Amino acid sequence: MKVSIITVCFNSAQYIESTIESVLTQTYPDIEYILVDGGSKDDTINIIRKYEPMFNGRMRWISESDKGIYDAMNKGIRMASGNIVGIINSDDFYHRKDTIELITGQFKNPDIDAVYGDVRFVDPDDLEKTFRYYSSRIFSPPLFRFGFMPAHPTFFTRRDYFEQHGYYRTDLRIAADYELLIRFLYIARLRTRYLQIDLLKMRTGGESTRSIKSNYILNKEIVRACKENGIYTNMSILTLKYFIKIFELIFTK
């Protein structure tokens, strides 16, 4: 069972090396690694070229302009030849060498359509210091209306479902991953398996958590995504999720 892992990058030289290394050192052997670069001007391409021979033909990459991160993700998925597809961002990394092995083990069950787990947010300057632990344990599709979704960087699904249910929407700036998960898990009702373990580490400071303005845009897009998929919510309802976030910060592992 081949797994295609996709990384979208743009001027990502600061952290992408640790992302690539974390894929390279996975114990699962049948991995295709796809990097979609947006035309970086820093050292990103040189780093990719340095690691390419180490993958022994299992790395594919392109560097060209795109229409944003979700357009780049779609390019990567269309390039993928694996049975299973997952995405890891260029400043995230698998801190376990058996992450992909754990995930693919679930897909041996033909009744499982998608797998997800937990994420550990860490301090960029101290990767052993946990800032927040994001647990997907409480998630169920009805919770989309409250702003909850499983941790997207841990989401792996069968490649064919993108053809059946659609790719990431490029008209959403921050919440296209949220909208895609609504379609896959709420509308199409893919059968999922949750792994109660942190499958990767994310450095704090991503687009959706960068500022109050980013959070406002995110919530507006979530309301729109829900409405367009037949789920009722509003900005007031979405504020409830912040109580959970505060709880995670206080009681983080």
Order of alpha helices (4+ residues) and beta strands (2+ residues): beta-alpha-beta-alpha-beta-alpha-beta-beta-alpha-beta-beta-beta-alpha-alpha-beta-alpha-alpha-alpha
